[in-house]
């Protein structure tokens, strides 16, 4: 067995000619190693490197808070950024005033809701500080007076959640949700869609839905509105009372109530009948 030893730079190679194998023995580099230098630098400044994750985390939280509109309060429909409307963002607020076909909402950012600060509008709040909200997919031209009474009795001073869909002039068309009052202040609050309630009560008819970029969700929403409209037609509620859409049983019930001098609090009379709703021609809708 013969061994040959050769030196090459920082390594020494030992060769065994009989067994045909090589063994590489590494020798330390007299000039030093860059990895060791980096490790040494980190050890000397370990305190700084411990604070880096906290700094990055705080910066991320600030960016998230700013992008999610958790701090800023928007005053008026013109003050809402267009990017939020295009993204169909959801805002929260409290109804300060009502009109015949719209709500005037005091916007409350999410961060204020978490800390329960500034939820109620000031007593002398002006209309320019409120976001004017109308109901997407619902036409309220048939019984505006009755609609104004319903909105005032149902939603005034109530908390609402509204999804921004389409801005037009000085108002924004939205899908509005609210919560039913609790029984004796116990139990979970039940959430409901105000747009559907208006159609179900016979106060409005279904119209074209604009600005909803989620096609699947928009189709489901408009179909739900049409379903509520057909139910209101069959039961003869609101503007549908006395029309051909009303079922014979409900027409008979209304006639008996009129003969007996009774009034149904859920029936809203109107001198003008609504135009043909989208329920009869849903195929003409453009999403």
C-alpha positions as CSV (number, residue, x, y, z in Angstrom):
1,X,0.0,0.0,0.0
2,X,1.4,3.4,-1.0
3,X,0.1,6.8,0.0
4,X,0.7,10.0,-1.9
5,X,0.2,13.3,-0.1
6,X,-0.3,16.5,-2.0
7,X,-1.0,20.1,-0.9
8,X,-3.4,22.3,-2.8
9,X,-4.2,25.7,-1.4
10,X,-6.0,25.3,1.9
11,X,-6.6,21.5,1.5
12,X,-4.5,18.4,1.8
13,X,-5.3,15.3,-0.2
14,X,-4.3,11.8,0.9
15,X,-4.5,9.2,-1.9
16,X,-4.4,5.5,-1.4
17,X,-3.5,3.8,-4.7
18,X,-4.3,0.3,-3.6
19,X,-7.9,0.9,-2.4
20,X,-8.5,3.7,-4.9
21,X,-10.1,6.3,-2.6
22,X,-9.3,9.9,-1.6
23,X,-9.6,11.7,1.7
24,X,-9.9,15.5,1.8
25,X,-8.7,17.2,4.9
26,X,-9.7,20.9,5.1
27,X,-7.4,23.4,6.7
28,X,-8.5,26.7,8.1
29,X,-8.3,29.7,5.9
30,X,-5.8,32.2,7.3
31,X,-7.7,35.1,5.7
32,X,-10.9,34.3,7.7
33,X,-14.4,33.2,6.7
34,X,-17.2,35.6,5.6
35,X,-19.9,33.6,7.4
36,X,-18.0,33.8,10.6
37,X,-17.7,37.5,10.2
38,X,-21.4,37.8,9.7
39,X,-22.1,35.7,12.7
40,X,-19.8,37.7,14.8
41,X,-21.5,41.0,13.7
42,X,-24.9,39.6,14.6
43,X,-23.6,38.5,18.1
44,X,-22.2,42.0,18.7
45,X,-25.4,43.7,17.7
46,X,-27.9,41.2,19.0
47,X,-30.1,43.8,20.7
48,X,-30.7,45.6,17.4
49,X,-31.7,42.4,15.6
50,X,-34.1,41.5,18.5
51,X,-36.1,44.7,17.8
52,X,-36.3,44.2,14.0
53,X,-39.4,41.8,14.1
54,X,-41.2,44.3,16.4
55,X,-40.5,47.2,14.1
56,X,-41.7,45.2,11.0
57,X,-44.8,44.0,12.9
58,X,-45.8,47.6,14.0
59,X,-45.3,48.9,10.4
60,X,-47.5,46.1,9.1
61,X,-50.2,46.9,11.6
62,X,-50.2,50.6,10.6
63,X,-50.4,49.7,7.0
64,X,-53.3,47.3,7.7
65,X,-55.2,49.8,9.8
66,X,-54.8,52.5,7.1
67,X,-55.9,50.2,4.2
68,X,-58.9,48.9,6.1
69,X,-60.2,52.3,6.9
70,X,-60.3,51.6,10.6
71,X,-59.5,55.1,11.8
72,X,-60.8,57.6,9.3
73,X,-64.4,58.7,9.4
74,X,-66.0,59.7,6.1
75,X,-68.4,62.7,6.0
76,X,-70.8,62.8,3.1
77,X,-71.1,60.6,0.0
78,X,-68.5,62.7,-1.8
79,X,-66.0,62.0,1.0
80,X,-66.0,58.2,0.5
81,X,-63.0,57.2,-1.7
82,X,-63.9,55.7,-5.1
83,X,-61.6,52.8,-4.5
84,X,-63.9,51.7,-1.6
85,X,-67.0,51.8,-3.8
86,X,-65.3,49.9,-6.6
87,X,-64.1,47.3,-4.1
88,X,-67.7,47.0,-2.7
89,X,-66.3,47.7,0.8
90,X,-68.5,47.4,3.9
91,X,-68.9,50.4,6.3
92,X,-70.6,50.7,9.6
93,X,-72.6,53.5,11.1
94,X,-75.7,54.7,12.9
95,X,-78.8,56.2,11.3
96,X,-79.1,59.9,12.3
97,X,-81.9,60.9,10.0
98,X,-84.3,59.4,7.5
99,X,-85.9,60.6,4.3
100,X,-88.5,59.3,1.9
101,X,-86.1,56.9,0.1
102,X,-82.8,57.1,1.9
103,X,-80.9,57.0,5.2
104,X,-78.5,59.6,6.5
105,X,-75.8,57.6,8.3
106,X,-73.2,58.7,10.8
107,X,-70.1,56.7,9.7
108,X,-68.2,55.1,12.6
109,X,-64.8,53.5,11.8
110,X,-64.1,50.0,13.0
111,X,-61.5,51.0,15.5
112,X,-64.0,53.4,17.2
113,X,-66.5,50.6,17.4
114,X,-63.9,48.3,19.1
115,X,-63.3,51.0,21.8
116,X,-67.0,52.1,21.8
117,X,-66.0,55.7,21.1
118,X,-68.0,58.2,18.9
119,X,-70.7,55.7,18.0
120,X,-73.6,58.2,18.3
121,X,-73.8,61.3,16.2
122,X,-73.8,64.8,17.8
123,X,-77.2,66.2,18.6
124,X,-76.7,69.1,16.1
125,X,-75.1,67.1,13.4
126,X,-75.5,68.5,9.9
127,X,-76.6,66.6,6.8
128,X,-73.2,67.3,5.1
129,X,-71.5,65.3,7.8
130,X,-73.7,62.2,7.0
131,X,-73.5,59.7,4.3
132,X,-76.7,59.5,2.2
133,X,-77.5,55.9,1.6
134,X,-80.1,54.5,-0.8
135,X,-81.1,50.9,-1.3
136,X,-79.6,49.0,-4.2
137,X,-81.9,46.9,-6.4
138,X,-85.1,48.4,-4.9
139,X,-87.3,51.1,-6.3
140,X,-89.2,53.1,-3.6
141,X,-91.2,55.4,-5.9
142,X,-94.5,53.6,-5.4
143,X,-95.3,54.6,-1.8
144,X,-92.8,57.2,-0.7
145,X,-94.8,58.5,2.3
146,X,-95.4,55.1,3.7
147,X,-91.7,54.2,3.1
148,X,-90.6,57.3,5.0
149,X,-92.7,56.3,8.0
150,X,-91.4,52.7,7.9
151,X,-87.8,53.9,7.7
152,X,-88.2,56.3,10.6
153,X,-90.0,53.8,12.8
154,X,-87.6,50.9,12.0
155,X,-84.2,52.3,11.5
156,X,-83.8,55.7,13.1
157,X,-80.9,55.7,15.7
158,X,-80.2,52.0,14.8
159,X,-76.8,50.6,13.9
160,X,-76.4,49.6,10.3
161,X,-73.9,47.9,8.1
162,X,-73.9,49.0,4.4
163,X,-72.0,47.6,1.4
164,X,-71.0,50.3,-1.1
165,X,-72.1,49.5,-4.6
166,X,-72.7,52.5,-6.8
167,X,-72.3,56.3,-6.3
168,X,-74.8,58.6,-8.0
169,X,-74.9,62.4,-7.4
170,X,-75.0,63.0,-3.7
171,X,-75.9,59.5,-2.5
172,X,-74.5,55.9,-2.6
173,X,-76.6,52.9,-3.4
174,X,-75.9,50.2,-0.9
175,X,-77.0,46.8,0.4
176,X,-78.0,47.7,4.0
177,X,-78.1,45.3,7.0
178,X,-79.3,46.0,10.5
179,X,-80.1,44.0,13.6
180,X,-83.4,43.3,15.2
181,X,-83.8,44.4,18.8
182,X,-83.2,41.8,21.5
183,X,-86.0,40.5,23.7
184,X,-85.4,41.8,27.2
185,X,-81.8,42.6,26.2
186,X,-80.9,38.9,26.1
187,X,-79.9,36.6,23.3
188,X,-77.9,37.2,20.1
189,X,-78.9,39.9,17.8
190,X,-80.5,38.7,14.5
191,X,-79.2,40.4,11.4
192,X,-81.5,41.1,8.5
193,X,-81.3,42.8,5.1
194,X,-83.2,46.1,4.9
195,X,-83.5,45.9,1.1
196,X,-85.3,42.6,1.3
197,X,-87.5,43.8,4.1
198,X,-88.7,46.8,2.0
199,X,-89.6,44.5,-0.9
200,X,-91.2,42.0,1.5
201,X,-93.4,44.7,3.0
202,X,-94.7,45.8,-0.4
203,X,-93.0,49.2,-0.1
204,X,-90.8,48.8,-3.1
205,X,-90.3,46.9,-6.3
206,X,-87.2,45.1,-7.7
207,X,-85.1,47.1,-10.1
208,X,-81.7,46.6,-11.8
209,X,-78.7,46.1,-9.5
210,X,-75.7,48.3,-10.3
211,X,-72.1,48.2,-9.1
212,X,-71.9,44.7,-7.6
213,X,-68.8,43.2,-9.0
214,X,-69.2,39.8,-7.5
215,X,-71.4,38.2,-10.1
216,X,-72.4,35.1,-8.1
217,X,-73.4,37.2,-5.0
218,X,-75.3,39.7,-7.2
219,X,-77.3,37.0,-8.8
220,X,-78.2,35.4,-5.5
221,X,-79.2,38.8,-4.0
222,X,-81.4,39.8,-6.9
223,X,-83.1,36.4,-6.9
224,X,-83.8,36.8,-3.2
225,X,-85.4,40.2,-3.9
226,X,-87.5,38.7,-6.6
227,X,-88.6,35.9,-4.3
228,X,-89.6,38.5,-1.7
229,X,-91.5,40.5,-4.3
230,X,-93.5,37.5,-5.5
231,X,-94.4,36.7,-1.9
232,X,-95.6,40.3,-1.3
233,X,-97.6,40.1,-4.6
234,X,-99.3,36.9,-3.5
235,X,-100.1,38.2,-0.1
236,X,-101.3,41.5,-1.4
237,X,-99.0,43.6,0.8
238,X,-98.4,47.3,0.3
239,X,-98.7,48.5,-3.2
240,X,-99.7,45.1,-4.4
241,X,-103.0,45.1,-2.5
242,X,-105.9,44.9,-4.9
243,X,-103.8,44.1,-8.0
244,X,-104.1,41.0,-10.2
245,X,-101.0,39.6,-8.5
246,X,-102.8,39.2,-5.2
247,X,-104.2,35.8,-4.4
248,X,-107.9,35.3,-4.2
249,X,-107.7,34.4,-0.5
250,X,-105.9,37.6,0.4
251,X,-108.3,39.7,-1.7
252,X,-111.2,38.2,0.2
253,X,-109.5,38.8,3.5
254,X,-108.9,42.5,2.7
255,X,-112.5,42.9,1.6
256,X,-113.8,41.4,4.8
257,X,-111.5,43.7,6.9
258,X,-112.7,46.7,5.0
259,X,-116.4,45.7,5.5
260,X,-115.7,45.2,9.3
261,X,-113.8,48.5,9.4
262,X,-110.5,46.9,10.3
263,X,-107.1,48.0,9.1
264,X,-104.0,45.9,8.7
265,X,-100.9,47.7,10.0
266,X,-98.8,45.8,7.4
267,X,-100.9,47.0,4.4
268,X,-99.8,50.3,2.8
269,X,-102.2,51.9,0.3
270,X,-101.1,53.9,-2.7
271,X,-103.0,55.8,-5.3
272,X,-100.6,54.7,-8.0
273,X,-99.7,51.2,-8.9
274,X,-96.1,50.1,-9.5
275,X,-94.7,49.5,-12.9
276,X,-94.0,45.9,-13.9
277,X,-91.3,44.6,-11.6
278,X,-88.2,42.8,-12.5
279,X,-89.7,39.6,-11.1
280,X,-91.6,39.2,-14.4
281,X,-88.6,39.8,-16.6
282,X,-85.5,38.9,-14.8
283,X,-83.8,37.8,-18.0
284,X,-83.6,41.4,-19.1
285,X,-81.3,42.3,-16.3
286,X,-77.7,43.1,-17.0
287,X,-75.1,42.1,-14.3
